[in-house]
C-alpha cells in the first residue's frame, strides 16, 4: 500500500492583477529643507548636498563623484583636503583660531613678507574677502586723492573712479559701485558717486575720460565674471602712464586671476609695469576666508592707525594656512603645472571647437578658461553635473572652467571626454547676441559670484 505523498500540491490560482510592491518615495533630506526654509534666497542652488572632497573631486550625500572644474569659483586651487593644508589647520586650530589685531600673531608678518616678495609691492593689509579688499582699496584711493588743504567731509577735487565695462568687483556697496553689470548695481542705487565706466581695452575711450579728478582706475587683469577677457598690454601701459601723469592710483583686481591662476604669481606680471595696489582673495587661504590689499610704500605712508581696520582679517589660523598655500605652490612647482595643463586644455578645447559649430571662441590664461557659445550655456552646466562634471556659466553664453592647480594630464583627458559628451547631448536653446559686437555687450549675468 502506497503512502500518501508528503509534498503539498501546488494550488493554481485564477489569473488576476499582479501584486504591486510598494513604491518608496525617497525621504527629503531635512538639511535641504532647512536651507530652503531658513536661508536668504540669494542663490539658485542645485538640489544637491555636497559633503566632502578629495583632490580634484567632490562627492555629494548620495556618494556621487564629480570632477571639479569650478574649484569653488577659483578658491580651491589645491583641490580638496590637501594633506599639508589639513595638517596646518589641525595644528593651528588647537593653538589659536582668532587673536585681535591689537596684537601681533606669528603668521601675519611672514605672510606679508612672502606676498611682498611675490608681488613686487611693499605693504599688505589683510581683509576677510575680495570685496572688502576692493572697498579698502577705494578708501585708500580717496585718502591719497585728498590734498592737505581740502577739509575732511568735503568732496575732494580728485575723487573719481574709472572702472571697466563688463567688470565685476564684488557685492559690497562700494564694490558694486565700480561693477558695470547693471543687475548688480542698479537695485541698490544711489551707489557710491563719482564712478565712470571705460570700454575695456579701448585706449581712446580711456584717454577721453581720464583727467585730474580721477583718484584711481580699477582693472581686472583678466575679467572673470565677464567671460575670461585679459587686459591688453597697450591698454594696461596707457592706464599706467595716465595714472602716473594725473597722480591717480592703478588698482589691479587679481581676486580671481591672481596667486598662480594664470601661470604667474600675478597676472599683471606679464607686463613691465606694476600697479599701485593689487587686491587678492579667492585661493589665498585654501578655502578659509582671507583677502588682502597689497600696495606701495608711497600709498602706505599716508595711512595711520584708525583710518582702516578689520576684526577677523589676518587671524592666525587663516594666515598660517595662506603661508602654507604659497609654500606649496613653490615646493610642488605648481606654476609650471598650471601652464602645462592649461596648454593641454586649450588645445583640447580648440579641437572640440572645430567639431561643434556653436562654440564661438576659446579664451584662456593658464587654468582660467572661457568657452563662449552662440547658444545658451546654462543647459550645458546642468548636463555636465548629471555626468559628474562641475563647471559654470557666466553672462549666459560663456562656460567658465577653473580647475585646481594640482590637476593632472589624465584628469584633463577625463574632462575633455566628459565635456565632449556634454556638448554632443545637451539640447540647444536660445542663440546669443551678434558675435560681431564688442565682447562687452550687455548680458544678464547668471554666475555665482564672490
C-alpha positions in Angstrom: 0.0 0.0 0.0 1.5 3.4 -1.1 1.8 6.1 1.4 0.3 9.5 0.5 2.9 12.0 -0.7 4.0 14.4 2.0 4.6 17.1 -0.7 1.9 19.8 -0.8 0.1 20.1 -4.1 0.6 23.4 -5.8 -2.5 25.4 -5.9 -3.4 27.0 -9.2 -5.0 30.4 -8.6 -7.0 32.1 -11.2 -5.2 34.8 -13.2 -5.6 38.3 -11.8 -3.8 41.5 -11.4 -0.1 41.2 -10.4 0.6 42.1 -6.8 2.3 45.5 -6.8 5.2 46.1 -4.4 5.0 49.4 -2.5 7.0 52.2 -4.3 9.0 54.1 -1.8 9.3 57.8 -2.2 12.7 59.0 -1.2 12.6 60.8 2.0 13.5 64.5 1.6 16.8 65.5 3.1 16.0 67.6 6.2 19.2 69.6 5.7 18.0 70.8 2.2 14.5 71.5 3.6 16.1 73.7 6.3 18.2 75.5 3.8 15.1 76.2 1.6 13.1 77.5 4.6 15.7 79.5 6.5 18.4 80.8 4.2 18.1 84.1 2.5 17.3 83.3 -1.2 20.4 84.8 -2.7 21.4 81.8 -4.8 19.8 79.4 -7.3 21.4 76.4 -5.7 21.3 72.9 -7.2 19.2 70.5 -5.1 22.4 68.5 -4.2 24.2 68.3 -0.9 27.9 68.3 -1.3 29.6 66.5 1.6 33.4 66.2 1.0 36.2 66.4 -1.5 39.5 64.7 -2.3 42.0 66.2 -4.7 40.2 67.3 -7.9 36.9 65.5 -7.0 33.9 66.3 -4.7 31.2 64.0 -3.5 27.5 64.5 -2.7 25.4 62.9 0.0 24.5 60.0 -2.3 28.1 59.2 -2.9 28.1 60.5 -6.4 31.6 61.7 -7.6 32.2 64.9 -9.6 35.3 66.2 -11.4 35.6 69.7 -10.0 36.4 72.2 -12.8 34.9 75.1 -10.9 37.0 74.9 -7.8 34.7 76.8 -5.5 34.9 79.6 -8.2 38.7 79.8 -8.2 39.1 79.2 -4.4 40.2 75.5 -4.2 43.4 75.9 -6.1 44.9 72.9 -4.3 41.8 70.9 -4.7 40.2 69.4 -1.6 41.8 68.1 1.6 45.4 68.7 0.6 47.3 66.9 3.3 49.6 69.8 4.1 46.7 72.2 4.4 44.8 69.8 6.6 47.9 69.4 8.9 48.2 73.1 9.4 44.5 73.6 10.1 44.6 70.8 12.7 47.7 72.2 14.3 46.7 75.9 14.5 43.1 75.2 15.4 44.4 73.7 18.6 46.5 76.8 19.3 44.6 80.0 18.4 41.8 80.4 15.8 41.5 84.2 16.4 43.6 86.8 18.1 42.8 90.5 17.9 44.7 92.8 15.6 45.5 94.8 18.7 48.4 92.3 18.9 50.8 90.6 16.5 50.4 86.9 15.7 53.0 84.5 14.4 51.9 84.4 10.8 50.8 87.9 9.6 54.4 89.2 9.2 55.9 86.2 7.4 52.8 86.0 5.1 53.0 89.7 4.3 56.7 89.3 3.6 56.1 86.4 1.2 53.3 88.3 -0.6 55.5 91.4 -1.0 58.2 89.2 -2.5 55.8 87.6 -4.9 54.1 90.8 -6.0 56.9 93.4 -6.0 54.8 95.6 -3.8 55.7 96.7 -0.3 52.9 96.6 2.3 49.9 94.4 3.0 46.6 94.8 4.7 44.6 91.6 5.4 40.8 91.6 5.0 38.1 88.9 5.1 37.3 88.8 1.4 37.9 90.2 -2.1 35.0 92.6 -2.0 36.3 94.0 1.3 39.7 94.4 -0.2 38.2 96.4 -3.1 36.4 98.6 -0.6 39.6 99.2 1.3 41.5 100.0 -2.0 38.8 102.5 -2.8 39.2 104.1 0.6 42.9 104.4 0.1 42.4 106.0 -3.3 40.1 108.7 -1.9 42.6 109.2 1.0 45.5 109.7 -1.4 43.4 111.9 -3.6 42.6 114.4 -0.9 45.0 117.3 -0.7 46.2 118.7 2.6 44.2 121.9 2.1 40.9 120.0 1.4 39.0 119.7 4.6 37.7 116.3 5.7 34.0 116.0 4.9 34.2 117.9 1.7 34.3 116.5 -1.8 37.9 116.4 -2.9 38.7 117.5 -6.4 40.4 114.2 -7.0 37.7 111.7 -6.1 36.5 110.0 -9.3 37.0 106.3 -10.1 37.3 104.9 -13.6 36.2 101.2 -13.9 35.7 98.9 -16.8 32.6 98.0 -18.7 31.9 94.2 -18.3 33.6 94.4 -14.9 32.8 92.6 -11.6 34.5 93.6 -8.3 32.2 92.2 -5.6 29.0 92.6 -3.6 29.5 95.3 -1.0 28.1 98.8 -1.8 31.5 100.1 -2.7 32.3 97.1 -4.9 29.0 97.2 -6.8 29.5 100.9 -7.4 32.5 100.1 -9.6 30.9 97.0 -11.1 29.5 97.7 -14.6 26.8 95.0 -14.8 23.5 96.8 -14.1 21.7 93.9 -12.5 24.2 94.0 -9.6 24.3 97.8 -9.3 21.0 99.5 -10.1 18.8 97.8 -7.5 20.9 99.5 -4.8 21.1 103.0 -6.2 22.2 105.5 -5.3 25.6 103.8 -5.1 28.9 105.5 -4.4 29.1 108.6 -6.6 31.9 109.6 -8.9 32.3 106.4 -10.9 32.6 106.3 -14.7 33.0 103.2 -16.9 35.5 102.8 -19.7 35.2 100.4 -22.6 37.5 97.5 -21.8 40.8 97.6 -23.8 39.7 100.8 -25.6 42.6 103.2 -25.3 40.8 106.1 -26.9 37.9 105.9 -24.5 40.3 105.6 -21.6 42.1 108.8 -22.6 38.9 110.7 -23.1 37.7 110.0 -19.5 41.0 110.4 -17.6 41.7 113.8 -16.0 43.0 115.3 -12.8 39.7 114.5 -10.9 40.4 110.7 -11.1 41.8 109.2 -7.9 42.0 105.6 -9.2 41.4 103.3 -12.1 40.3 99.7 -11.4 41.2 96.9 -13.8 40.7 93.2 -13.6 43.8 92.0 -15.3 41.7 89.1 -16.6 38.0 89.7 -16.4 36.4 86.7 -14.7 32.7 87.1 -14.3 32.8 89.0 -17.6 33.8 85.9 -19.5 37.6 85.5 -19.2 38.9 88.5 -21.1 42.5 89.5 -20.5 43.5 93.2 -20.5 45.7 94.1 -23.5 49.2 95.2 -22.9 48.7 98.5 -24.8 45.7 99.4 -22.6 47.5 98.5 -19.4 50.5 100.5 -20.3 48.4 103.6 -21.2 46.4 103.2 -17.9 49.7 103.1 -16.0 51.0 106.2 -17.8 47.8 108.2 -17.3 47.6 107.3 -13.6 51.2 108.5 -13.1 50.6 111.6 -15.2 47.4 112.6 -13.2 48.6 111.4 -9.8 46.0 108.6 -9.6 46.3 105.0 -8.4 46.3 102.0 -10.7 44.4 99.2 -8.9 44.8 95.6 -10.2 41.9 93.3 -9.2 43.6 89.9 -9.0 41.0 88.3 -6.8 40.2 85.6 -9.4 43.2 85.7 -11.7 46.0 86.1 -9.1 48.2 83.9 -7.0 49.1 81.5 -9.8 45.9 81.0 -11.7 47.4 82.3 -15.0 50.7 80.5 -14.5 52.3 83.6 -12.9 52.3 84.7 -9.3 50.2 87.7 -10.5 48.6 88.2 -13.9 49.9 91.8 -14.2 53.4 90.3 -14.2 53.1 89.7 -17.9 53.6 93.5 -18.2 56.7 95.5 -17.5 55.0 98.0 -15.1 53.3 97.3 -11.7 50.1 98.6 -10.2 50.0 100.9 -7.1 47.5 98.5 -5.4 46.7 94.8 -6.1 43.8 93.1 -4.4 43.7 89.4 -3.8 41.5 86.7 -2.1 39.9 83.6 -3.6 42.6 80.9 -3.2 44.8 82.8 -0.7 43.9 80.7 2.4 42.9 77.5 0.6 39.2 77.9 1.3 39.3 79.9 4.5 38.1 83.5 4.2 41.0 85.8 3.6 41.7 88.7 1.3 44.4 91.3 1.1 45.4 94.7 -0.2 49.0 94.9 -1.5 50.4 98.4 -2.1 53.4 100.6 -2.3 55.3 102.3 0.4 54.1 105.7 -1.1 50.5 104.7 -0.5 51.2 103.1 2.9 52.9 106.3 4.1 49.5 108.1 4.1 47.9 105.5 6.4 47.7 106.0 10.2 46.0 104.0 13.0 42.2 104.3 12.9 41.8 105.0 9.2 41.0 101.4 8.4 40.7 98.1 10.2 39.1 94.7 10.5 38.0 92.3 13.2 38.6 89.0 11.5 41.1 89.8 8.7 44.5 88.3 9.2 43.7 85.9 12.0 46.4 83.3 12.9 44.7 80.3 11.5 43.9 81.8 8.1 47.3 83.4 7.8 49.1 80.1 8.7 47.1 78.3 6.1 47.8 81.0 3.5 51.5 80.9 4.2 51.4 77.1 3.7 49.4 77.6 0.4 52.1 79.8 -1.0 54.9 77.4 0.1 53.1 74.5 -1.5 52.9 76.4 -4.8 56.6 76.9 -4.7 57.6 73.4 -3.3 55.4 71.5 -5.8 56.3 73.8 -8.7 52.6 74.3 -9.4 53.0 77.3 -11.7 54.6 75.0 -14.2 51.8 72.6 -13.9 49.3 75.4 -14.4 51.0 76.4 -17.6 51.3 72.8 -18.9 47.8 71.7 -18.0 46.4 75.0 -19.3 48.0 74.4 -22.7 46.6 70.9 -22.8 43.1 72.1 -22.0 43.4 75.0 -24.5 44.5 72.6 -27.3 41.8 70.1 -26.5 39.1 72.7 -26.4 40.3 74.1 -29.8 39.7 70.6 -31.3 36.2 70.5 -29.8 35.5 73.9 -31.2 36.3 72.5 -34.7 33.7 69.8 -34.1 30.9 71.9 -32.6 29.9 75.0 -34.6 28.1 76.6 -31.7 31.5 77.2 -30.0 32.4 80.8 -30.9 35.7 81.2 -29.1 38.0 79.7 -26.5 39.8 82.2 -24.3 42.4 81.0 -21.8 45.1 82.3 -19.4 46.7 79.3 -17.6 43.9 77.5 -15.8 41.3 80.2 -16.3 39.3 79.3 -19.4 36.2 80.5 -21.0 34.3 78.7 -23.8 32.0 81.2 -25.5 28.9 79.6 -27.1 26.5 81.0 -29.7 23.6 79.4 -27.7 22.5 79.5 -24.1 25.2 77.8 -21.9 23.1 77.1 -18.8 21.7 73.8 -20.0 25.3 72.6 -20.6 26.1 73.3 -17.0 23.1 71.1 -15.9 24.0 68.3 -18.2 27.6 68.4 -17.1 26.5 68.0 -13.5 24.4 65.0 -14.4 27.5 63.4 -15.9 29.7 64.1 -12.9 31.4 67.3 -14.0 31.2 70.7 -12.3 31.5 73.9 -14.4 29.5 77.1 -14.6 28.2 79.7 -17.0 28.9 83.5 -16.9 26.8 86.0 -18.9 24.6 83.2 -20.2 26.8 82.2 -23.0 30.3 81.6 -21.7 31.2 78.3 -19.9 33.8 79.0 -17.3 36.5 76.5 -16.3 38.6 77.0 -13.1 40.3 73.6 -12.3 42.7 73.3 -9.4 46.4 73.8 -9.9 47.1 70.2 -9.0 45.1 68.9 -12.0 46.9 66.0 -13.9 47.1 65.2 -17.5 44.8 62.2 -17.1 42.2 64.4 -15.4 42.5 66.8 -18.3 41.7 63.9 -20.6 38.8 62.9 -18.4 37.4 66.4 -18.5 37.7 66.6 -22.3 35.9 63.2 -22.7 33.1 64.3 -20.4 32.9 67.8 -21.9 32.6 66.4 -25.4 29.7 64.2 -24.3 28.0 67.2 -22.7 28.4 69.3 -25.9 27.1 66.4 -28.0 24.0 65.6 -25.9 22.7 68.8 -24.5 19.6 70.3 -26.2 20.4 73.6 -27.9 18.5 76.6 -26.6 18.4 80.3 -27.4 21.1 82.0 -29.5 23.5 84.5 -28.2 23.7 88.1 -29.5 25.7 89.0 -32.6 29.3 87.9 -32.2 30.5 90.9 -34.2 29.5 93.2 -31.3 32.0 94.2 -28.7 32.8 91.5 -26.1 31.5 93.9 -23.5 27.9 93.5 -24.8 25.1 93.9 -22.2 24.2 90.4 -20.9 22.4 89.3 -17.8 24.9 87.5 -15.7 23.9 84.2 -14.2 27.2 83.4 -12.5 27.8 82.6 -8.8 29.9 85.5 -7.6 32.2 86.4 -4.8 
